[in-house]
Amino acid sequence: MKILLLGDYSNCHRTLATGLLRLGHDVTVISNGSFWMNCHRDIDISRKPGKTGGLRLFLRALGPLHRHLKGYDVVALHDPQFLQLKPARLRYLFDRLKRDNGSIFLTAMSTDIGFLDMLEAEDSPLKYSEWFVYGKPARWNLANPGKWEEWHEPALVDYQRHVFDNLDGAVSILYEYVLGMDKALGKERSGYGGIPIDLSLYNPVTLPDNPETVKLFLGRDRTRMPMKGSDFLEIAARRVTDRYPGKAELTIVENRPFDEFIRLLCDSHIVLDQIYSYTPATTALMAMAYGLNTVSGGESDFYDYIGEHTLRPVINAPVELDELTETLDRTVSAPELIAQRGHESRLFVEKHNDCEIVAARFLDFWTKRLNAR
């Protein structure tokens, strides 16, 4: 098939393209490189600052880019807001994409109105998220009271619902996003793909059988600490390292260049990722591909959903600080389990997240939906 992946977050579409290309398909990636990450793309659609930047991007999509935005069997958007433009301009471009291509899908990899609808529903299947914890606003939500209103601005909601009404379907990269798409689109138009990982880029490290000092690693964006729970991870980790001086140490990295980030990460045993997810996301899966232990989302709901009943290596992170501390304490107190857990982590990624396996799931879903029309 001829496939356009339009937009990207955290190199997801770029890595999906790698899997699709290996399976013999013609793939083009058009994105802004996921902002500062500067992910590889075939065609750049970065927006210049200011109102004139938005107008120039819109006119570019209408003119010089138009020939690159038509004639595909499948177009997959990374987000309903696939360009940094106002809803009215996006709606026009979305409708033209639908007119000029064989099908249009969403790769659900971020927040959208469908996900938020699922979170606030009385029967929401998620006990916690960065927005709500056990039915009450979470810390990040309380600290950013205007965010919920921004997402529910009428023009934005109307546009996103228009997109959902006209999609051929959506493939989600996380279990949580599947739940949102199931609610927004119905189960027939919703599928699961997972996060693609190009395993050829990750050579597993060799972890010691019983390290004398357990090395904890926390890489974070300081501006998103309450959202990811990395502030709680730091507090819990420092409590544990204080309890076991010489037997546990913590390295914290903030906004370092990628190569330096990877070098420090690979020198650790346990990577502290996030606490509000049911699922290991990109950083956790990257660490797992290296054969490291991860503290992240590892709920049984997720494992059961993907049909994994034996290989469950993620150290599931509780959302309450005291429980999180005790989880890290038990982990540090059992250094003899670290090497085996790291081995299982690599096996998990090989089984569930290799980019060709994920690409095959996308292709199966796209094909099923196209044949159903």
N, C-alpha and C positions, 0 to 999 in steps of 0.2 A: 504493500500500500504506500501511497504518497501521504506523508503525515507532516503537519505543522504543529509544533509545540510553541505556543505563544505565551511568553512571560515565564518567570522562574523565581523560585525562592530556594536559597541554600543549595543550589546546584542540582536540585531534584530533577527538573526537566532535562538538564544537560546529561545527567547520568542515565535517565530513562532513554534518552536518545541513543546513548552508547549501546544499551541493551537491544533496542529496536534495530539499530544498524547491524549488529552482530547476527540478528535473526533475519537479515536480508531485506529490510525495508528502507525506503527513501525518506529521510527525516531532515527537516529544517528547524532550527531553534532560533526564534526571534525574541530577544529580551533586552532589559537594561542591565543585565549582569547581576541582578539582585543587589543593586546599589553598590555599597562599598566592597562587597565580596568580589565583584568584578569577575563573575563566572563566565566561562567561555560561551560564546554564542556565534551563530553564523551571521546574523544581522543585528545591529545594535539599535535599540529604540529608547535610549536615554532621553530624558526631558531636561531642557535647560531651565534655570530658575526663572521665577516670575510668571506673570500672566502671558507675556509674549512667548515664553517657553512652551506653555500649554497650547497656544494658537499654532506655533510652528510645528509642534508634534502632531496636532490634528490635521493640519494641511499636508504634512509629510505622509501621514497614513492615507489621506485621500489621493495624493499624487504619486510621488516617487516610489512609495512602499506598496502601492496598490497591487502591482504585478506579483509581489511576493506574498500577498494575502488571499490569493484565489487559486482554484484548481486543485485542491487537495481532497483526498478521500476522507481524511479525518483532520479536524482542527481541535486541539485540546488547549483550553485556556487554563492558566495557573490560578485564576481568580476572576470572579465576575468583573472586577475592576482591573482588566487586563492591561490597561494603559493608565498613566497618571493624568486623567482627564475628568471633567465634570460628567455626571450621569447622563445628561442630554446628549453630549457628544459621543459618549460610550455606547449609548443605545443605538445611535445611527450607525456606528461602526459595527456593532454586534449584528444588527439586522443585515448589513451588507455582507459580513462574513458568512452568515447563514445562507444568504442568497447565492453566494459565489463559490460555495464548497459543498462537498457531498454530505458532510455531517459536522456537528459541532458538539463537543463534550467539554466537561469541566474536569480538571484534575484538582480535587478538593484537598488543598494543602495549607489552608489558612482560615482565619475567622471570616464568616459571612453570615447573612441574616438567617439562613437555614440552621447553622450551628447554634446561633444565639436563641432561636426559637426553641430548639431542643433543650438547651440548658435551663431556660426559664419555665418550661412546662411543668405542671404539677406532677406528672408521671415521668419526669426525666430519668433515664436509666443511669446517669452519672451522679455519684454521690458528691463529687468535688470537681472543681476546675479552677482556673485562675480567676473566674468570675464569681462562682458561688461555692461555698463549702458547707455541706449538710444543710442546704436550703437558705443559708444566710450569705450576704455579700462577702466575698473574700477580701483579703487585705489590699490587694492591688486594685480591686473594684472600688473599695472605700477611699483609697488614696487618689483615685482618678474619677471623681463623680461625673465628669462630663463625657467620659468615653462611651458609656451606654447610650446616652442621648445622641452622640455623634453617629453611632451605628444605626440609630433609628430615625435619622433625619428623613422626612417623607420622600424627598426626591430620590435619595439613595435606596430606600426600601422599595419604592415603586420600580426602580430600574432593576434591582436584583431579582425581584419577583418576576419581572418580565424575562430575565435571562433564564431563570429556573423553568418557567412555563415553556420555553422554546428550545431547551437543550435536548439532545438525543439521549443524554445520560451523564452520569458523573462517576468517576473512579476515585476513591479516597485513599490517601497514603497512610492514614492513621485510623485506628478503630473508632476513636471519638468522632472523627469527621464522617465516617460511615453512618453513625447514628443521626447526625445532622442531615445528611443527604437522604437517608431513609424517610425522615420526617418531611423534608422539603419536596422530594421527588416521588416517593413511593419506592418500595423495594425492587420493582422491576427495572427502574431506571437508575438504580444505585448499585455500585459494585466496590470491591476492595482490591487494591493493588499492592499496597505497602510502599515503603521507602526504598528506592533502588540504591544499591551499593556496588561500585565497581571493585570487586575483590582483587583484581590484578594490581591495584594501587596500594594494597595493604599487606605487608609482610608481617605475619604474627610474631610478637615478641616472645621470649622465653621467660616465664615467671618462675621464681624460686619455689621449691617445694614447701619450704617453711621459713619465710623471711623473718629475720630477727626484728626488723623495723618495717612496719606496714606503711607504704607511701600512699597518701590520699592526695588527689588532684582535683581542684575546683577551677574550671575555666568559666568566666562569666562576663556578661555585659552589665556594667554597674547601673545603667539606666533601667534595666529590666529585672532587678533582683527580686522585688516582691512578686512580680508576675511569674517568674520561674521558681521562686522559693530558694534562690541561691543564698539569700541572707540567712535563712534558717539552716541551710546546709553548712554554712560557715560556723554558726554558733554551735551546732551539734558536733561538728568535727573538732572544734577547739575544746569543747568540753571533754571529748574522748582523748584527744592528745594530751590534755592536762592530766587526765586520769592515768595515762600510761606513758609517762616520760621515757623517751628512748625506744619505745616499742611502736610508736605511731607518730608520723609527721605529716604536716599539711603544706601543700604548695598551692598558692592562689595566683591565677593568671587573669589579667583583664586587658582586653583589646590589644593583644600582641599580634605581630605578623604571623601568618598561618604556619610558616615553616618552624618558627620558634615555638608556637603553640603546640604543634605536633611533637616536636622534640621533647618538650617538657611533659606532655601527656604520656608519651611512650616510656618515660622514665618512672612512671608510677605503677601502682598495682590496682588501685581502685579509683575510678573516675566518678566524681559527684556531679550529676547532671541536673535533675530538676525533680520537683515533688508533686506538681499538680497534674501530671499526665498519667493516663492508664497504660501508656505505650512507650517503649523506647523510641525516641526520635533520632534525628540525624547525628548529633554529637555522641549520643549513647551507642548507636549502631556503629559509628566509626570506631569508637573505643573497643567495642566488642569484636569488630573485624580484626583489630590488632591483637585480640586475645586477652584483653584486659577485663577486669570486673567493673560493673557499673551499678551505681545507685540511681535509679530512675523509675519510670513507670513500668511496673511488671505485675499488673493485676490479673487475677485468674479469669476475669471477664474477657480480657484481651486474648490470653492464651487459649481459652475455650473457643473463642470466635474463630481463631485461625487453625483450630484443630490440633494444637500442640499440648499433649498431656504428660509428656515426660521431660522434654528439654526446656527447662524454665530457669535460665541462669541469672536473670536480672534481679538485683536486690531491690525489692519494691520499697519505695520511699513513702513512709507515712506523712500525712500533712500536718500533724501535731508535733510540736517541737520536742516534747519529752519522749514521745514514741520514736521519733526520728533519731534522737540521741541514743536510745537503747538499741535501735537497729544497727547503728554504726558501732556501738560498743560490742555487740555480739559478733559483728564481722571482724573487727580488729582482734577480738579475743580468740578467733579461730583461724589463724594464719595458714594452717595446714590445708584449708579448703580453697585457698586463693588460686592455686595453679589449676586445679581441676575445673573450677568455675570459669576461669579464663578460657580453658580449652573448650568447654561447652558453649561459651559465648561465641567463639569463632564458628563452631558447628551450627549454632542457631542462625547466624547471618548467612552462612553458606546455604542452609536449607530454605530460609524464608525470604531473604532480601538480596540475593545475588541479582544484579541488574537484568540479566537475561530471564530469570524466573519471574521477576516483577513485570518486565516488558511483556512476557507471554500472558500474564494475567490481564494486562491492559488490552492486548490484542484480542484475547478471548471475549472480553466484555464488549469491546467495540464491535466485533464481528457479530456477536449475538444480538446486539441492539440493531445493527444495520439489517440483519436478516429478518428481524421481527417487524420491520416497517412495511 
